[in-house]
Every structure is written in structure tokens, then in C-alpha cells.
Amino acid sequence: MATPLFEPAKPRRAFDEIVTQVREMLRTGELVAGDRLPTERALIEQFAVSRGTVREALRMLEIAGLVELRPGTAGGAFVARADPSKLATSMLDMIELSQFALGSMFEARGWIEGVVVRVACARAADEDFDRLEANIAESARLADTGEWEKKAAVNVEFHNILADSTGNPFVVAIMRSLMEVMLKFVLALGPIDNAVVMSSRRKFMEHLRQRDADAAVAEMDRHLYRIHAMAPEVSN
């Protein structure tokens, strides 16, 4: 094995140090979602750097989804709340760059959804059932009015509500990220016969209310198979 050759180390860039310190404060809980960072002037003084360096660091933190930059006199840099769309964007980029195939994503989605359904069967409360039933009713209404794009979004939201019923915020974040990606492909498929979706939803809800995890997972698997089987028609 040849001995690797390294280039001379470069001094750490100042804005990297700012980003690192903010990340560390987030990790330790010294900063939490909603907190306002010091003003730009205060950051310049505390870090002993230029205005340009502070702005570059804030831009990097914003891109990473860690801070939100708000304009106006009451604005500034605020610690952002978790945004699943950031992960969804990364997933879409990976798919479009052919880093992994759609089939792999659909397979993983089925595994994740299976776990969500099993936990939901054990933990879902009456208010969760109400939200799911309201979602189904809204989907039927939108199908009647011909608003298929809104209906598609509502059908996808069903899976997010199901994830909410697990009571696990990490699972919720993963599912919401995955569903943002799935919505793109559902919309690309075009209108889908809502009668098929409604039939599956009603069967699924019956199993969910009975806390029959095996039957609920089997029905969800059948539904996902039908949707995923259409994917080859989608150009990405």
C-alpha cells in the first residue's frame, strides 16, 4: 500500500469557527429552537471578525437549516425548528443524481411504514382515529370536486398523521421527510382512481381500530405495492 500524501494544513476559516460554536451550543442545549442569536454587531464583537465573516457564517447555518434569518426591525437570526423538508431535498437530490434507485427508496419506505403501522396499532388514541377519518373524508370531498392535486397531498398527509400517532418525534420527522419526496412522485403520476384508495383506507382503518397489526400492515403493503408499481411511468 502506497504511503498517502497529504497537503499542508490550512488555518481554520473564521466562519467555520462560528458555525462550530453555534452547533455546539445547539448540541448542549444552550441554544434551543426559537432562541434569537445576538445581533450582527454583537457577533462581530464577540468573535472579533468582520461583518462579511459573520454574514457568511449565518448563511451557512441557514443553508444547513439550523437558523432562520428574518428581515425587518424585529428580525435577526433565530434558531430554526426541525424542518423535514431539508432531508427531503437531500433525498430528491440523491435520486436525481442517480445515487440510488427509486426501488431502493420504495423498499425502505415499505419497511418504515410497516414499523409505523405496528406502533400506531398499539399507541393510536381516539383523537388520532378522528384525524385519520377526517383526512379520508377530505380526500373523498376533493375527489368529488375534481381537485386531484389537493387530494393527492391529503392522501399523502394520511401517512404523516399515522406517524404522529406513534408519539415518536424522530419517526415523525423521518416520515414527513419521506412523504415530501413521495408527494413529488404521486403528483407526477397524475390522477389516481380515488375509489381504490378509499377502499384500502377503510379496510386499513378497520384493522387499525381493532389493533390488528398484522392485518393493518398487510393492507398497507397492498396499497403501497399498487402505488409503487406505477413508479416506472414517472420520469425523474
C-alpha positions in Angstrom: 0.0 0.0 0.0 1.4 3.4 -1.1 2.0 6.0 1.7 -0.7 8.7 1.3 0.5 12.2 0.6 -1.3 15.0 2.5 -1.3 18.7 1.6 -0.2 21.2 4.2 -3.0 22.0 6.7 -4.7 25.3 6.2 -5.8 27.6 9.1 -9.4 27.1 10.0 -11.6 29.7 8.3 -13.2 32.1 10.8 -16.8 31.5 9.7 -16.2 27.7 10.2 -15.4 28.5 13.9 -18.6 30.5 14.3 -20.7 27.6 12.7 -18.9 25.1 15.0 -19.6 27.1 18.2 -23.3 27.6 17.3 -23.6 23.8 16.5 -22.0 23.0 19.9 -24.5 25.3 21.7 -27.3 23.5 20.0 -25.9 20.1 20.9 -25.6 21.1 24.6 -29.0 22.8 24.8 -27.5 26.2 25.4 -29.4 27.3 22.3 -32.9 25.9 21.5 -35.4 26.3 18.7 -36.8 29.8 18.8 -33.9 31.4 20.5 -32.6 34.6 19.0 -28.9 34.9 18.3 -27.0 38.1 19.3 -27.3 40.9 16.8 -24.9 41.1 13.9 -22.9 43.9 15.6 -22.7 41.8 18.8 -21.5 38.7 16.9 -18.8 40.8 15.2 -17.5 42.0 18.6 -17.7 38.6 20.3 -16.0 36.7 17.5 -13.6 39.6 16.7 -14.3 39.1 12.9 -15.6 41.2 10.0 -19.2 41.7 9.1 -18.7 39.7 6.0 -17.4 36.7 8.0 -20.4 36.8 10.3 -22.8 37.0 7.4 -21.1 34.1 5.7 -21.4 32.0 8.8 -25.1 32.9 9.2 -25.7 31.9 5.5 -24.1 28.6 6.1 -26.2 28.0 9.2 -29.3 29.0 7.3 -28.5 26.6 4.4 -27.9 23.8 7.0 -31.4 24.5 8.4 -30.1 25.5 11.8 -31.1 29.1 11.8 -33.8 31.2 10.2 -32.9 34.7 9.1 -35.8 37.1 9.5 -35.9 40.6 7.9 -37.1 43.8 9.5 -36.6 45.7 12.7 -37.9 42.7 14.7 -35.9 40.3 12.7 -32.5 38.7 13.1 -31.0 35.2 13.3 -33.2 32.7 15.2 -32.6 29.1 15.9 -34.8 27.1 13.5 -37.2 24.4 14.4 -36.7 21.0 12.8 -37.6 21.1 9.1 -38.1 17.7 7.5 -38.1 19.4 4.0 -34.3 19.7 4.4 -33.9 16.0 4.5 -36.5 15.6 1.7 -34.5 17.9 -0.5 -31.3 15.9 0.1 -33.2 12.7 -0.8 -34.5 14.2 -4.0 -31.0 15.4 -5.0 -29.7 11.9 -4.4 -32.4 10.4 -6.6 -31.9 12.9 -9.4 -28.2 12.4 -9.3 -28.8 8.7 -9.6 -27.0 8.0 -6.3 -29.7 5.4 -5.5 -32.6 3.9 -7.4 -36.3 4.6 -6.8 -36.8 0.9 -6.0 -34.5 1.2 -3.0 -36.4 4.2 -1.7 -39.8 2.5 -2.1 -38.5 -0.7 -0.4 -37.2 1.4 2.5 -40.5 3.3 2.6 -42.4 0.0 3.0 -40.2 -1.1 5.9 -40.5 2.2 7.7 -44.3 2.3 7.1 -44.6 -1.2 8.5 -43.0 -0.2 11.7 -45.1 2.9 11.9 -48.3 0.9 11.4 -47.4 -1.6 14.1 -46.6 1.1 16.6 -49.8 3.1 15.7 -51.9 -0.1 16.3 -50.5 -0.1 19.9 -50.5 3.6 20.6 -53.1 5.5 18.5 -55.6 7.3 20.6 -59.2 8.4 19.8 -58.1 11.8 18.6 -55.7 10.1 16.1 -58.5 8.0 14.7 -60.6 11.2 14.4 -57.8 12.9 12.4 -57.3 9.9 10.1 -61.1 9.7 9.5 -61.2 13.5 8.8 -58.4 13.0 6.3 -60.2 10.3 4.5 -63.4 12.4 4.4 -61.4 15.4 3.0 -59.9 13.2 0.3 -63.3 12.0 -0.8 -64.6 15.6 -0.9 -61.7 16.7 -3.1 -62.2 13.7 -5.4 -65.8 14.8 -5.9 -64.8 18.3 -6.7 -62.0 17.2 -9.1 -59.2 18.8 -7.2 -56.8 15.9 -7.7 -53.6 17.7 -6.8 -55.0 18.8 -3.4 -56.5 15.3 -3.0 -53.0 13.8 -3.6 -51.5 16.0 -0.9 -54.2 15.0 1.5 -53.7 11.3 0.7 -50.0 11.6 1.4 -50.7 13.5 4.6 -52.6 10.4 5.9 -49.2 8.7 6.4 -47.9 11.7 8.3 -50.9 11.6 10.7 -50.3 7.9 11.1 -46.7 8.7 12.1 -47.9 11.3 14.5 -50.0 8.7 16.3 -46.8 6.8 17.3 -45.8 9.7 19.6 -42.2 9.4 18.5 -40.9 12.8 17.1 -37.9 11.1 15.4 -40.3 8.8 13.5 -42.5 11.7 12.6 -39.5 13.7 11.2 -38.4 10.7 9.1 -41.9 10.0 7.8 -42.6 13.7 6.9 -39.3 13.9 5.0 -40.1 10.7 3.1 -43.6 11.9 2.4 -42.4 15.1 0.9 -40.4 13.0 -1.6 -43.3 10.7 -2.3 -45.6 13.6 -3.0 -43.4 14.6 -5.9 -43.9 11.2 -7.5 -47.6 11.0 -6.7 -48.1 14.3 -8.4 -46.0 13.2 -11.4 -48.2 10.1 -11.8 -51.3 12.2 -12.3 -54.8 11.5 -11.2 -55.3 8.1 -9.5 -58.7 6.3 -9.0 -59.7 7.5 -5.6 -62.2 4.7 -5.2 -59.2 2.3 -4.9 -57.5 4.5 -2.3 -60.7 4.9 -0.3 -61.4 1.2 -0.3 -57.9 0.5 1.1 -58.2 3.3 3.6 -61.5 1.9 5.0 -60.1 -1.6 5.3 -57.0 -0.2 7.0 -58.9 1.8 9.5 -61.0 -1.2 10.5 -57.8 -3.1 11.2 -56.2 -0.2 13.0 -59.2 0.3 15.3 -59.2 -3.4 16.1 -55.5 -3.1 16.9 -54.8 -5.9 14.4 -51.2 -5.0 13.5 -50.7 -8.0 11.1 -53.8 -7.2 9.1 -53.2 -3.5 9.1 -49.6 -4.0 7.8 -50.8 -6.4 5.1 -53.4 -3.9 3.9 -50.9 -1.0 3.9 -48.4 -3.2 2.0 -51.0 -4.0 -0.7 -51.8 -0.3 -1.1 -48.1 0.7 -1.3 -47.4 -2.0 -3.8 -50.1 -0.7 -6.1 -48.8 2.9 -5.8 -45.1 1.9 -6.2 -45.9 -0.3 -9.2 -46.8 2.8 -11.1 -43.4 4.4 -10.5 -41.7 3.2 -13.7 -44.1 5.5 -15.6 -42.7 8.5 -13.8 -39.8 10.4 -15.4 -37.2 11.7 -12.9 
